[in-house]
Amino acid sequence: MADAIGLTKPEGALVADVTKDSPAANADIKQGDIITAVGSKAVSTPKVLSRLIADLSPGDTAAVTVWRDGKSVDLKVGVGGSAGGMKELASTEGDRAPAGPRIGISLADITPDVRGQMGLSDDVKGAIVAGVSADKPAAEAGVKTGDIILSVSGKAVHNASDAKNAIVALAKSDKKSVLLLVQRGDNKIFVAVPFAAA
């Protein structure tokens, strides 16, 4: 995941989603940011972030450093009635695996029929995971049939072709993994998938 994002070390807490009108949203924390520090204390994992946020009191203002688009950005976050909005930011890191060009998924467009069956609103764009090979990295990373890929390494995708082309392009680059933003039910999660050997 660190490789896919451009971090030199696998540290920090990846923001999978930001609740509308929460303290985090008001502070301009964005989906895909990596929270690397709260105040003067480094954030090495989502668990560390949760502990640091738990130490804050309603009404406090916290200096938060995030990694965004290849550089550090300093933000000020005012803690509201609870720290829950901040605690929701951290997602879990994916496991590492051998590198190479393929990840082992098949993709399909979101058709009107599929949209109706899955109860998706019209504003949901992306590619549906139609199948996952059991012996490939995507399965090991936790990608599931029915997941909706919303973005590939930070770039939004609108259909299966977009997603496939983005993954293929990354596989041909020097990247060892691809970072997928996936919608599963009502949740959005980031999944880092290493490229398998051809």
BELTA-V887310 format. One record per residue. N is the residue number from 1. SS is DSSP state (@ for helix, = for strand, . for the rest). PSI is psi in whole degrees, 0 to 359 (none if undefined). Layout:
# BELTA-V887310
<<N,SS,PSI> <N,SS,PSI>>
This chain:
# BELTA-V887310
<<1,.,318> <2,@,318> <3,@,317> <4,@,328> <5,@,335> <6,.,15> <7,.,145> <8,.,335> <9,.,144> <10,.,69> <11,.,157> <12,.,179> <13,=,121> <14,=,130> <15,=,109> <16,.,328> <17,.,154> <18,.,123> <19,.,132> <20,.,136> <21,.,15> <22,.,167> <23,@,322> <24,@,316> <25,@,319> <26,@,336> <27,.,4> <28,.,23> <29,.,135> <30,.,154> <31,.,131> <32,.,347> <33,.,151> <34,=,117> <35,=,117> <36,=,343> <37,=,147> <38,=,114> <39,.,228> <40,.,4> <41,=,128> <42,=,145> <43,.,108> <44,.,331> <45,.,165> <46,@,327> <47,@,320> <48,@,318> <49,@,315> <50,@,319> <51,@,318> <52,@,320> <53,@,324> <54,@,335> <55,.,349> <56,.,153> <57,.,151> <58,.,133> <59,.,343> <60,.,155> <61,=,125> <62,=,137> <63,=,123> <64,=,130> <65,=,129> <66,=,153> <67,=,120> <68,=,126> <69,.,41> <70,.,12> <71,=,161> <72,=,139> <73,=,130> <74,=,130> <75,=,160> <76,=,125> <77,=,121> <78,=,127> <79,.,126> <80,.,215> <81,.,335> <82,.,165> <83,.,8> <84,@,321> <85,@,327> <86,@,322> <87,@,334> <88,.,351> <89,.,327> <90,=,133> <91,.,165> <92,.,150> <93,.,150> <94,.,162> <95,.,156> <96,.,155> <97,.,169> <98,.,151> <99,.,163> <100,.,187> <101,.,347> <102,=,152> <103,.,343> <104,.,48> <105,=,154> <106,=,146> <107,=,154> <108,=,155> <109,=,158> <110,.,98> <111,.,164> <112,@,321> <113,@,315> <114,@,319> <115,@,318> <116,@,318> <117,@,322> <118,@,355> <119,.,36> <120,.,138> <121,.,163> <122,.,339> <123,.,357> <124,.,116> <125,.,147> <126,.,201> <127,=,137> <128,=,137> <129,=,108> <130,=,336> <131,=,152> <132,=,124> <133,.,128> <134,.,331> <135,.,16> <136,.,164> <137,@,326> <138,@,318> <139,@,317> <140,@,329> <141,@,351> <142,.,7> <143,.,138> <144,.,151> <145,.,133> <146,.,346> <147,.,149> <148,=,118> <149,=,117> <150,=,326> <151,=,156> <152,=,112> <153,.,47> <154,.,354> <155,=,124> <156,=,142> <157,.,147> <158,.,345> <159,.,181> <160,@,322> <161,@,316> <162,@,311> <163,@,315> <164,@,313> <165,@,321> <166,@,318> <167,@,317> <168,@,318> <169,@,319> <170,@,323> <171,@,330> <172,@,350> <173,.,193> <174,.,8> <175,.,144> <176,.,351> <177,=,166> <178,=,139> <179,=,117> <180,=,133> <181,=,118> <182,=,136> <183,=,126> <184,=,105> <185,.,233> <186,.,1> <187,=,149> <188,=,131> <189,=,153> <190,=,137> <191,=,122> <192,=,124> <193,=,119> <194,=,151> <195,.,131> <196,=,160> <197,.,145> <198,.,none>>
